[in-house]
């Protein structure tokens, strides 16, 4: 879980979080999910693994607004040989309201852009 404060720069003209910013929150949530389990995106990259987004589904349920404290929750939905699918949600901490839910599928590629099997270290962490 990763907590974020909503700042003025996150909001649009209506004073709510601009919809595309949730994608940034999801990205940070995925990175912190790995970090919390002892592995970083940088380490994976240094080992020759890249994880571009293949597919993203997102449902906006309620807006976050200036000064809200929100939490990004991330969990594994599916692992295959060369992809991983994660379920993510953004929750407002003050009232527990679910604001955004999404499902993201990442591919595992080598630095040459070719499909690679998920690394054993990652599978071990995500399967635990």
N, C-alpha and C positions, 0 to 999 in steps of 0.2 A: 504494500500500500504506500502511496505517495501523496502527501498533502501539498496543496498550492493555495496561495492567496490570490484572489482576482484583483488585478490592478487596472487602472484607467486604460493603459495601453492594450488590455485584453478586450475591451468593450467596443461596441459600434455606436452609431449615432443615437440609437435608442437606449443606450446605457446597459445593454446586456452583452454577455460574451459573444463575440463574433463567431459564427458557426465553425469556421475553419480552424480556429484556435484549439478546438477540442482534439483535432488531429495531433497537434503539438503535445497536448497533455497526454494523449495516448502513447505517443512516441516516448516521452519521458517516463511514463509508467512502465513501459516494456523494459526500458534500460534499467530502471531501478529494481524491477522484478528480478532481473538477472543478477544485478549487483547484490541484492539481499541474499542471493543464493551462492555468492562467492565467485561469480564470473562476470566479466564486463564485456560490453560491445567492442571496446578497443582491443582487449585480449583476443577475442574471436577474429577481429579484423587482422591483427598481427599474425594470426595463425592461418590466414588466407581464406576466411569465411566472410561473406557479405549476406545481408538479409533484406532484400528489397520487398516491398509490399506487393503482393499479387492481387489481393482482393480485400475490400473493406466494405462492411455493412455498418451503418450507423443510424440510430434512432434517437431523435431529440425529443425528450419528454417534458422538460421544464427548463427555463433559463437560469443560468448563474448570473449574478450581478456584481457590480463593484463592491469590493471588500469581503465578498463571501470567502469562506475557507472551504475548499473542496478536496475530496480524496479520490484518487484514481486507484481502482482495484483491478488487478490483472490475474487471470488464471488460464491454465491450459485447457483447451477444448479438444484438440486432436493433434497427434504427431504421426507423420508418415516418414518415408525414407528421406525425402528432401524438402518437406514443408512442415510448418507448424502453424496451428490456428489457435489464436488466443481470444478469450472473451474479456472485454474491458468495460468498465462502467465508471462514471463520474457521479459522486454523491456529495450533496451539500452536508457538511459536518454538523451544522447547528440544528438541523431538523431531520437528518437522515434521508432526505428526499433524493430519489434517484433522478438525475438530470439527463444523463446521456448513457446509452448502452451501445456497444459495438462489438463486432467480430472482425478480426483481421487475420489474414493468411499471409505468411511470409515464406518466400522461397529461400533455399540455401544455395548460394552460388560461390564459386571460387573467384579470385580476383581477375581471372581471365573471362568472367561472365558466363562460364559453363555451370550447369547444374551439378551440385555436389551433395553427397549424403550428409545428413546432420552429423556433426561431430559427436563422438562417444561422450565426451565430457558434458556437453550440453544435454544429450539424452539422459544421462545419469542424473543430472540436476533436475531436469524437468519431470522425470519419472518418479522422483522421490516423493 
